[in-house]
Every structure is written in structure tokens, then in C-alpha cells.
């Protein structure tokens, strides 16, 4: 049959092109399925973390709030508890709902999260920081602003950067001499002497192993080995800090399980098998997806470098259990006796999270708990008999020696 004059010829697709389209569709469907599992794991981990630290998220508590922005006031009871409950409900909705409903649940959760962090800098815990940006990626997918592959790659970069910088943060004398021996102590006391000594010596290898896991996840060639290494590492961490070990910092236990889920969902036999450039490149079309990927690249992959120069916070640089965090202590005197209170221990006992390790937190807690008239500690003291308390802040340790600089503050300095 003749073709009408002027009509373009119809080109039939070749078998190779049909295979390519079929592969792309398969990768897209696989990405959406994995993103659904990722949302569920993310919501479960975040809700578990919130439930284990309820006092951190309310205003009516004894541990002082340190606002990031004074214009955001603390909420009175019971509004603070209602907001906390709403946050958990929105996070759960983001994990369970589908489509645009999921996106709007995530929007609500992220707005509340930002509001709560502005109320209190202590809430910017490393797990909450990571979860929030991963939730933002899921949010944009739910609202139709990014594809599933873009959302997954943003989350992949977050996980890769977390392992990489967490490893480099541990490359210091303080981790090898203090933090690692404390972590493995429950194991070394049960092992033969030679095995315990080998485990202690392993502290020198921990920074490299963790950083290499991050790099391995980025590559196609070593991805499976890196996934296996990450799973083994988190099992070892839980053995050290879990109920069979130090039984410490329960709020990060769900985070360890969530990280195992993230690694398996994002990297194990992924249908799209992303290359390093695919994970790292934010694109150039200035879309919401570009903004998200660029923000993740900046905040998770680039800015942690500046923590080594004291310009970026430790907890925003994967510095947990690294031995590099600042420490705050309050020294008091009762007659000839000296009492020392570690602010990190005070935070753990009252809100079940470590103190956010920055001087602004230490100074504010010291001012409100020990220096302001009417505070419990101030009322206990007899000003005529005992000297005023002081705040002692140990700075970041030196890389080779582990020695720390010291700053001392009086009540006059912080009020």
C-alpha cells in the first residue's frame, strides 16, 4: 500500500531498543519498590528513636532547652506533648501512606522537625539529622517532584558520606586510647588474653575499615563486599553497646538496625546498579531534585571536612563515638569536697540522648542549672560558704597526642 505524500515513514523499533526500554522500566519499578521499603524502615527507625527519647522533644523538662532561634518559644504543657505525638503520627503516615498523601505526611513531619530543632539545638542528634534529609527525599518523590531513582541516589549519598566521615573522624589518638577500649571492654573481659589484645589493637584499623565501607558502597566493583562489611560492623557495634555489652545509649540502637536496612535496600543487588558518578552528580537542571541532591552533597559529603578545623559541628559530621567530641563538666565545692558533673551524663539521664557536644549547649545548661537565681543547684548552695561552680570544657583532641585544649567559664561569663 502506498504512503500518502508528505507523511513521514514509520520507523519500527529495533529489538535492541525494546530491550533498553524494558530494562529502564524494570529499573524504575524496582526503584519505586525499594523506595517503599526504605520509607518503611526510615519511619520505623525514626519513631523508635523518638519513643526512646520522649523528654528530648517536650519543653516541660528539667534539662534546659538551647534555642537556635529565640523567636521560636518553648510550648507549654500539654501543647508540647501534643506536638510530639503529632510528629510521630506524621512520620508513621509518611512510612505507610502512598502517593501524594505520603508526600504531605512527610511535609508535615519535616515542618514540625524544623520547628522543634529551632526550639532546642540539642534535638539535632546525628540520627535525627540523617533521617530528616532521607525523609525529604521521600517527600519530594511523593509529591511528584523527583523520580524514584533520584530519591534513592540522594539517600545513597547520605549513607555513603555517613560511613566515610564516621571513619575519618575516628582516625585520632583519643579514639584508639579511650573510646575504642571502652567500647570493646565487655568483649575483652570475656575473651582469652591474646584475643582481647588483638581486639584492642584493632582500634587502629577501625577508621580505615569504616571509611572504606563508605567508598566501597559508592563503587560497583566492591559494593557487595561493602554491604557485607557494613552488616558485620553494625552487628559488632550492637554487641559492644547493646544489652550484652555496655548497655549504653539505647536511643541509637534502632539507628544501627535502620542502617543495616538502608544498606541492604539501597545497595544490595539494586536494579539500577548506580555508578559513582550517578550517586554523586546532582544534575544541572535546577529542579527540586537538583536542589535536594546539591544540598545533600554539600551538607553530608563536603561540610564535614570543616569539622576538623572547628568550623562545622561534630554531630553534623558523623562524629558519634569518634573520640573527637567536646566534653563539658561542671565543678562544684561543698566545703573541702569537689563534685564533678558531666553534662553529657546529665543529658543521658534526663533525656536519654548524649549532650549535643558544642560549647553553646554546655554554657546554656550551666547557666540555667547552676547559675540562675532560683535554679535547684543554686538554691542548694550556700554562697557565703562555698565558691561558685565553674564550667570546664575540653575541646577537640589533638590528632596524634590526644591532648585537649581547655576553656573555663564562671557564672559571670555565661549569664
Number of C-alpha atoms within 10 A of each C-alpha: 3 4 8 8 6 6 7 8 8 6 6 7 8 8 8 9 11 11 11 11 11 12 14 14 12 13 18 17 15 17 24 17 13 21 22 19 18 25 25 21 20 27 24 18 23 24 18 17 20 18 15 19 18 15 19 24 25 24 22 18 12 13 19 19 22 20 21 16 13 11 9 14 14 18 16 11 11 11 14 17 18 12 16 20 15 15 24 18 16 22 25 22 21 29 24 17 18 13 13 16 16 24 26 19 23 30 22 17 25 20 11 17 20 13 15 28 21 21 24 24 19 26 24 18 19 20 23 18 15 22 18 19 20 24 26 20 29 31 28 24 24 25 17 13 16 19 18 25 22 24 26 25 23 29 27 23 24 22 22 23 26 23 22 25 22 23 23 23 27 29 22 20 20 23 25 23 16 14 17 23 18 17 21 21 16 17 20 19 10 10 12 10 11 10 13 17 12 11 18 20 14 14 22 18 13 19 23 17 19 23 22 20 23 26 18 21 29 25 17 13 11 14 20 17 13 24 21 15 19 22 18 12 18 18 15 13 16 20 18 21 20 17 12 11 16 17 14 16 14 17 20 21 21 18 23 19 16 23 19 19 18 21 20 19 21 24 22 17 11 14 17 15 15 19 12 16 10 16 22 19 15 22 14 10 9 11 13 13 22 18 15 22 25 20 16 24 20 12 18 24 21 14 16 26 17 13 19 16 9 11 11 15 18 24 19 20 26 25 23 19 14 22 22 27 21 21 21 27 21 21 14 20 16 12 9 6 7 10 11 14 13 17 24 19 15 17 20 19 12 16 21 20 24 19 24 24 24 19 16 16 21 25 22 18 24 26 21 22 18 24 23 16 12 12 13 14 15 17 13 10 17 11 10 7 10 13 13 18 22 21 27 21 23 18 20 22 19 14 17 10 11 18 14 17 12 13 12 13 15 17 17 10 11 17 12
